[in-house]
Amino acid sequence: MTPKSIRTRVAEPFECTQRLARATGFWESAENERSLDADPNAIAALYVLAGIAAADAICCRKLGEYSRSESHDEAISLIKRVSPDLAAPLRRLLADKSLDAYGAAAVSARRVEQTRTASARLIEAARTL
């Protein structure tokens, strides 16, 4: 039995830079909103988007492709090929994505900080790998 292939898209060189710029933009927006003591769900959602964009930038740069699947497991499998250590922060962000952006309950300050930490790990990796 052959393993199921991951649905990816070949990354053009400009896309690596573009995805890192997008990750940085989401991160800066989250940091600005956080300094204004804005809605914690919105802040967490921006950190999630920053981390996902950073993960795409990492995969673009290191693998020449990024995940185009709606399956979170496939995105995690792809980033594991770059570095198994990066799977945990991406897994955390993807697990919290719907709750942060669409959940009715307010996100706690602790959860915002956990989301921020996971996102920061991916952005740092995207900048240095």
PyMOL CGO cylinders between C-alpha atoms (Angstrom):
from pymol import cmd
from pymol.cgo import CYLINDER

trace = [
    CYLINDER, 0.00, 0.00, 0.00, 1.47, 3.35, -0.98, 0.3, 1, 1, 1, 1, 1, 1,
    CYLINDER, 1.47, 3.35, -0.98, 1.15, 6.33, 1.36, 0.3, 1, 1, 1, 1, 1, 1,
    CYLINDER, 1.15, 6.33, 1.36, -1.41, 8.94, 0.42, 0.3, 1, 1, 1, 1, 1, 1,
    CYLINDER, -1.41, 8.94, 0.42, 0.26, 11.88, -1.28, 0.3, 1, 1, 1, 1, 1, 1,
    CYLINDER, 0.26, 11.88, -1.28, 0.00, 15.32, 0.21, 0.3, 1, 1, 1, 1, 1, 1,
    CYLINDER, 0.00, 15.32, 0.21, -1.76, 17.92, -1.91, 0.3, 1, 1, 1, 1, 1, 1,
    CYLINDER, -1.76, 17.92, -1.91, 0.80, 20.66, -2.51, 0.3, 1, 1, 1, 1, 1, 1,
    CYLINDER, 0.80, 20.66, -2.51, 1.51, 23.50, -4.85, 0.3, 1, 1, 1, 1, 1, 1,
    CYLINDER, 1.51, 23.50, -4.85, 4.93, 24.23, -6.33, 0.3, 1, 1, 1, 1, 1, 1,
    CYLINDER, 4.93, 24.23, -6.33, 6.22, 27.49, -4.90, 0.3, 1, 1, 1, 1, 1, 1,
    CYLINDER, 6.22, 27.49, -4.90, 7.47, 30.18, -7.21, 0.3, 1, 1, 1, 1, 1, 1,
    CYLINDER, 7.47, 30.18, -7.21, 10.49, 32.06, -5.78, 0.3, 1, 1, 1, 1, 1, 1,
    CYLINDER, 10.49, 32.06, -5.78, 8.49, 35.24, -5.13, 0.3, 1, 1, 1, 1, 1, 1,
    CYLINDER, 8.49, 35.24, -5.13, 5.95, 33.27, -3.09, 0.3, 1, 1, 1, 1, 1, 1,
    CYLINDER, 5.95, 33.27, -3.09, 8.48, 32.47, -0.35, 0.3, 1, 1, 1, 1, 1, 1,
    CYLINDER, 8.48, 32.47, -0.35, 9.10, 36.18, 0.20, 0.3, 1, 1, 1, 1, 1, 1,
    CYLINDER, 9.10, 36.18, 0.20, 5.43, 37.01, -0.16, 0.3, 1, 1, 1, 1, 1, 1,
    CYLINDER, 5.43, 37.01, -0.16, 4.34, 34.43, 2.41, 0.3, 1, 1, 1, 1, 1, 1,
    CYLINDER, 4.34, 34.43, 2.41, 6.92, 35.59, 4.93, 0.3, 1, 1, 1, 1, 1, 1,
    CYLINDER, 6.92, 35.59, 4.93, 5.79, 39.19, 4.39, 0.3, 1, 1, 1, 1, 1, 1,
    CYLINDER, 5.79, 39.19, 4.39, 2.20, 38.12, 4.97, 0.3, 1, 1, 1, 1, 1, 1,
    CYLINDER, 2.20, 38.12, 4.97, 3.19, 36.25, 8.16, 0.3, 1, 1, 1, 1, 1, 1,
    CYLINDER, 3.19, 36.25, 8.16, 4.99, 39.35, 9.40, 0.3, 1, 1, 1, 1, 1, 1,
    CYLINDER, 4.99, 39.35, 9.40, 1.98, 41.52, 8.59, 0.3, 1, 1, 1, 1, 1, 1,
    CYLINDER, 1.98, 41.52, 8.59, -0.41, 39.28, 10.52, 0.3, 1, 1, 1, 1, 1, 1,
    CYLINDER, -0.41, 39.28, 10.52, 2.07, 39.14, 13.42, 0.3, 1, 1, 1, 1, 1, 1,
    CYLINDER, 2.07, 39.14, 13.42, 2.43, 42.93, 13.54, 0.3, 1, 1, 1, 1, 1, 1,
    CYLINDER, 2.43, 42.93, 13.54, -1.34, 43.37, 13.40, 0.3, 1, 1, 1, 1, 1, 1,
    CYLINDER, -1.34, 43.37, 13.40, -1.77, 40.93, 16.29, 0.3, 1, 1, 1, 1, 1, 1,
    CYLINDER, -1.77, 40.93, 16.29, 0.90, 42.74, 18.31, 0.3, 1, 1, 1, 1, 1, 1,
    CYLINDER, 0.90, 42.74, 18.31, -0.76, 46.10, 17.64, 0.3, 1, 1, 1, 1, 1, 1,
    CYLINDER, -0.76, 46.10, 17.64, -4.18, 44.79, 18.63, 0.3, 1, 1, 1, 1, 1, 1,
    CYLINDER, -4.18, 44.79, 18.63, -2.68, 43.21, 21.74, 0.3, 1, 1, 1, 1, 1, 1,
    CYLINDER, -2.68, 43.21, 21.74, -1.12, 46.53, 22.78, 0.3, 1, 1, 1, 1, 1, 1,
    CYLINDER, -1.12, 46.53, 22.78, -4.55, 48.13, 22.43, 0.3, 1, 1, 1, 1, 1, 1,
    CYLINDER, -4.55, 48.13, 22.43, -6.14, 45.42, 24.60, 0.3, 1, 1, 1, 1, 1, 1,
    CYLINDER, -6.14, 45.42, 24.60, -8.47, 44.55, 21.70, 0.3, 1, 1, 1, 1, 1, 1,
    CYLINDER, -8.47, 44.55, 21.70, -10.71, 41.52, 21.30, 0.3, 1, 1, 1, 1, 1, 1,
    CYLINDER, -10.71, 41.52, 21.30, -8.68, 38.44, 22.36, 0.3, 1, 1, 1, 1, 1, 1,
    CYLINDER, -8.68, 38.44, 22.36, -10.35, 36.24, 19.74, 0.3, 1, 1, 1, 1, 1, 1,
    CYLINDER, -10.35, 36.24, 19.74, -9.25, 38.60, 16.98, 0.3, 1, 1, 1, 1, 1, 1,
    CYLINDER, -9.25, 38.60, 16.98, -5.72, 38.76, 18.39, 0.3, 1, 1, 1, 1, 1, 1,
    CYLINDER, -5.72, 38.76, 18.39, -5.45, 34.96, 18.62, 0.3, 1, 1, 1, 1, 1, 1,
    CYLINDER, -5.45, 34.96, 18.62, -6.86, 34.56, 15.10, 0.3, 1, 1, 1, 1, 1, 1,
    CYLINDER, -6.86, 34.56, 15.10, -4.20, 36.93, 13.74, 0.3, 1, 1, 1, 1, 1, 1,
    CYLINDER, -4.20, 36.93, 13.74, -1.46, 34.95, 15.49, 0.3, 1, 1, 1, 1, 1, 1,
    CYLINDER, -1.46, 34.95, 15.49, -2.88, 31.77, 13.95, 0.3, 1, 1, 1, 1, 1, 1,
    CYLINDER, -2.88, 31.77, 13.95, -2.81, 33.31, 10.48, 0.3, 1, 1, 1, 1, 1, 1,
    CYLINDER, -2.81, 33.31, 10.48, 0.74, 34.54, 11.06, 0.3, 1, 1, 1, 1, 1, 1,
    CYLINDER, 0.74, 34.54, 11.06, 1.91, 31.08, 12.04, 0.3, 1, 1, 1, 1, 1, 1,
    CYLINDER, 1.91, 31.08, 12.04, 0.21, 29.36, 9.12, 0.3, 1, 1, 1, 1, 1, 1,
    CYLINDER, 0.21, 29.36, 9.12, 1.71, 31.85, 6.65, 0.3, 1, 1, 1, 1, 1, 1,
    CYLINDER, 1.71, 31.85, 6.65, 5.13, 31.33, 8.27, 0.3, 1, 1, 1, 1, 1, 1,
    CYLINDER, 5.13, 31.33, 8.27, 4.76, 27.55, 7.93, 0.3, 1, 1, 1, 1, 1, 1,
    CYLINDER, 4.76, 27.55, 7.93, 3.97, 28.03, 4.23, 0.3, 1, 1, 1, 1, 1, 1,
    CYLINDER, 3.97, 28.03, 4.23, 7.04, 30.27, 3.87, 0.3, 1, 1, 1, 1, 1, 1,
    CYLINDER, 7.04, 30.27, 3.87, 9.21, 27.61, 5.51, 0.3, 1, 1, 1, 1, 1, 1,
    CYLINDER, 9.21, 27.61, 5.51, 7.92, 24.88, 3.22, 0.3, 1, 1, 1, 1, 1, 1,
    CYLINDER, 7.92, 24.88, 3.22, 8.30, 27.14, 0.18, 0.3, 1, 1, 1, 1, 1, 1,
    CYLINDER, 8.30, 27.14, 0.18, 11.90, 27.90, 1.00, 0.3, 1, 1, 1, 1, 1, 1,
    CYLINDER, 11.90, 27.90, 1.00, 13.01, 24.45, 2.12, 0.3, 1, 1, 1, 1, 1, 1,
    CYLINDER, 13.01, 24.45, 2.12, 10.86, 22.13, -0.01, 0.3, 1, 1, 1, 1, 1, 1,
    CYLINDER, 10.86, 22.13, -0.01, 9.88, 24.29, -2.97, 0.3, 1, 1, 1, 1, 1, 1,
    CYLINDER, 9.88, 24.29, -2.97, 6.21, 23.59, -2.26, 0.3, 1, 1, 1, 1, 1, 1,
    CYLINDER, 6.21, 23.59, -2.26, 3.52, 24.26, 0.32, 0.3, 1, 1, 1, 1, 1, 1,
    CYLINDER, 3.52, 24.26, 0.32, 0.32, 22.57, 1.42, 0.3, 1, 1, 1, 1, 1, 1,
    CYLINDER, 0.32, 22.57, 1.42, -2.86, 23.29, -0.55, 0.3, 1, 1, 1, 1, 1, 1,
    CYLINDER, -2.86, 23.29, -0.55, -4.94, 20.75, 1.30, 0.3, 1, 1, 1, 1, 1, 1,
    CYLINDER, -4.94, 20.75, 1.30, -7.84, 21.49, 3.59, 0.3, 1, 1, 1, 1, 1, 1,
    CYLINDER, -7.84, 21.49, 3.59, -6.53, 18.69, 5.80, 0.3, 1, 1, 1, 1, 1, 1,
    CYLINDER, -6.53, 18.69, 5.80, -4.53, 20.05, 8.71, 0.3, 1, 1, 1, 1, 1, 1,
    CYLINDER, -4.53, 20.05, 8.71, -2.77, 16.69, 9.03, 0.3, 1, 1, 1, 1, 1, 1,
    CYLINDER, -2.77, 16.69, 9.03, -1.29, 17.12, 5.57, 0.3, 1, 1, 1, 1, 1, 1,
    CYLINDER, -1.29, 17.12, 5.57, 0.12, 20.56, 6.42, 0.3, 1, 1, 1, 1, 1, 1,
    CYLINDER, 0.12, 20.56, 6.42, 1.66, 19.11, 9.56, 0.3, 1, 1, 1, 1, 1, 1,
    CYLINDER, 1.66, 19.11, 9.56, 3.15, 16.19, 7.62, 0.3, 1, 1, 1, 1, 1, 1,
    CYLINDER, 3.15, 16.19, 7.62, 4.70, 18.59, 5.15, 0.3, 1, 1, 1, 1, 1, 1,
    CYLINDER, 4.70, 18.59, 5.15, 6.36, 20.80, 7.77, 0.3, 1, 1, 1, 1, 1, 1,
    CYLINDER, 6.36, 20.80, 7.77, 7.69, 17.68, 9.52, 0.3, 1, 1, 1, 1, 1, 1,
    CYLINDER, 7.69, 17.68, 9.52, 9.75, 17.05, 6.40, 0.3, 1, 1, 1, 1, 1, 1,
    CYLINDER, 9.75, 17.05, 6.40, 11.55, 20.33, 7.09, 0.3, 1, 1, 1, 1, 1, 1,
    CYLINDER, 11.55, 20.33, 7.09, 11.83, 19.95, 10.86, 0.3, 1, 1, 1, 1, 1, 1,
    CYLINDER, 11.83, 19.95, 10.86, 9.88, 17.65, 13.19, 0.3, 1, 1, 1, 1, 1, 1,
    CYLINDER, 9.88, 17.65, 13.19, 10.23, 20.33, 15.89, 0.3, 1, 1, 1, 1, 1, 1,
    CYLINDER, 10.23, 20.33, 15.89, 8.01, 22.68, 13.89, 0.3, 1, 1, 1, 1, 1, 1,
    CYLINDER, 8.01, 22.68, 13.89, 5.07, 20.29, 13.79, 0.3, 1, 1, 1, 1, 1, 1,
    CYLINDER, 5.07, 20.29, 13.79, 3.99, 20.96, 17.40, 0.3, 1, 1, 1, 1, 1, 1,
    CYLINDER, 3.99, 20.96, 17.40, 3.52, 24.73, 17.08, 0.3, 1, 1, 1, 1, 1, 1,
    CYLINDER, 3.52, 24.73, 17.08, 1.71, 24.34, 13.76, 0.3, 1, 1, 1, 1, 1, 1,
    CYLINDER, 1.71, 24.34, 13.76, -0.50, 21.61, 15.22, 0.3, 1, 1, 1, 1, 1, 1,
    CYLINDER, -0.50, 21.61, 15.22, -1.41, 23.92, 18.11, 0.3, 1, 1, 1, 1, 1, 1,
    CYLINDER, -1.41, 23.92, 18.11, -2.32, 26.78, 15.79, 0.3, 1, 1, 1, 1, 1, 1,
    CYLINDER, -2.32, 26.78, 15.79, -4.38, 24.63, 13.45, 0.3, 1, 1, 1, 1, 1, 1,
    CYLINDER, -4.38, 24.63, 13.45, -6.23, 23.03, 16.36, 0.3, 1, 1, 1, 1, 1, 1,
    CYLINDER, -6.23, 23.03, 16.36, -7.18, 26.44, 17.75, 0.3, 1, 1, 1, 1, 1, 1,
    CYLINDER, -7.18, 26.44, 17.75, -7.96, 28.10, 14.41, 0.3, 1, 1, 1, 1, 1, 1,
    CYLINDER, -7.96, 28.10, 14.41, -11.73, 27.64, 14.36, 0.3, 1, 1, 1, 1, 1, 1,
    CYLINDER, -11.73, 27.64, 14.36, -12.23, 28.33, 18.05, 0.3, 1, 1, 1, 1, 1, 1,
    CYLINDER, -12.23, 28.33, 18.05, -10.20, 31.52, 17.95, 0.3, 1, 1, 1, 1, 1, 1,
    CYLINDER, -10.20, 31.52, 17.95, -11.78, 32.94, 14.82, 0.3, 1, 1, 1, 1, 1, 1,
    CYLINDER, -11.78, 32.94, 14.82, -15.34, 31.65, 15.04, 0.3, 1, 1, 1, 1, 1, 1,
    CYLINDER, -15.34, 31.65, 15.04, -15.92, 30.51, 18.62, 0.3, 1, 1, 1, 1, 1, 1,
    CYLINDER, -15.92, 30.51, 18.62, -18.60, 32.20, 20.69, 0.3, 1, 1, 1, 1, 1, 1,
    CYLINDER, -18.60, 32.20, 20.69, -16.60, 32.06, 23.91, 0.3, 1, 1, 1, 1, 1, 1,
    CYLINDER, -16.60, 32.06, 23.91, -13.90, 34.62, 24.61, 0.3, 1, 1, 1, 1, 1, 1,
    CYLINDER, -13.90, 34.62, 24.61, -10.34, 33.38, 24.32, 0.3, 1, 1, 1, 1, 1, 1,
    CYLINDER, -10.34, 33.38, 24.32, -8.42, 33.57, 27.60, 0.3, 1, 1, 1, 1, 1, 1,
    CYLINDER, -8.42, 33.57, 27.60, -5.28, 35.67, 28.03, 0.3, 1, 1, 1, 1, 1, 1,
    CYLINDER, -5.28, 35.67, 28.03, -3.38, 32.42, 28.61, 0.3, 1, 1, 1, 1, 1, 1,
    CYLINDER, -3.38, 32.42, 28.61, -4.58, 31.01, 25.31, 0.3, 1, 1, 1, 1, 1, 1,
    CYLINDER, -4.58, 31.01, 25.31, -3.64, 34.21, 23.46, 0.3, 1, 1, 1, 1, 1, 1,
    CYLINDER, -3.64, 34.21, 23.46, -0.14, 33.87, 24.92, 0.3, 1, 1, 1, 1, 1, 1,
    CYLINDER, -0.14, 33.87, 24.92, 0.10, 30.19, 23.93, 0.3, 1, 1, 1, 1, 1, 1,
    CYLINDER, 0.10, 30.19, 23.93, -1.02, 31.06, 20.41, 0.3, 1, 1, 1, 1, 1, 1,
    CYLINDER, -1.02, 31.06, 20.41, 1.50, 33.90, 20.30, 0.3, 1, 1, 1, 1, 1, 1,
    CYLINDER, 1.50, 33.90, 20.30, 4.31, 31.57, 21.40, 0.3, 1, 1, 1, 1, 1, 1,
    CYLINDER, 4.31, 31.57, 21.40, 3.48, 28.95, 18.76, 0.3, 1, 1, 1, 1, 1, 1,
    CYLINDER, 3.48, 28.95, 18.76, 3.27, 31.60, 16.07, 0.3, 1, 1, 1, 1, 1, 1,
    CYLINDER, 3.27, 31.60, 16.07, 6.55, 33.20, 17.15, 0.3, 1, 1, 1, 1, 1, 1,
    CYLINDER, 6.55, 33.20, 17.15, 8.31, 29.84, 16.86, 0.3, 1, 1, 1, 1, 1, 1,
    CYLINDER, 8.31, 29.84, 16.86, 7.21, 29.45, 13.24, 0.3, 1, 1, 1, 1, 1, 1,
    CYLINDER, 7.21, 29.45, 13.24, 7.98, 33.04, 12.28, 0.3, 1, 1, 1, 1, 1, 1,
    CYLINDER, 7.98, 33.04, 12.28, 11.46, 32.81, 13.77, 0.3, 1, 1, 1, 1, 1, 1,
    CYLINDER, 11.46, 32.81, 13.77, 12.06, 29.59, 11.84, 0.3, 1, 1, 1, 1, 1, 1,
    CYLINDER, 12.06, 29.59, 11.84, 10.80, 31.19, 8.63, 0.3, 1, 1, 1, 1, 1, 1,
    CYLINDER, 10.80, 31.19, 8.63, 13.25, 34.04, 9.07, 0.3, 1, 1, 1, 1, 1, 1,
    CYLINDER, 13.25, 34.04, 9.07, 16.27, 31.92, 9.92, 0.3, 1, 1, 1, 1, 1, 1,
    CYLINDER, 16.27, 31.92, 9.92, 15.97, 28.64, 7.99, 0.3, 1, 1, 1, 1, 1, 1,
]
cmd.load_cgo(trace, "trace")
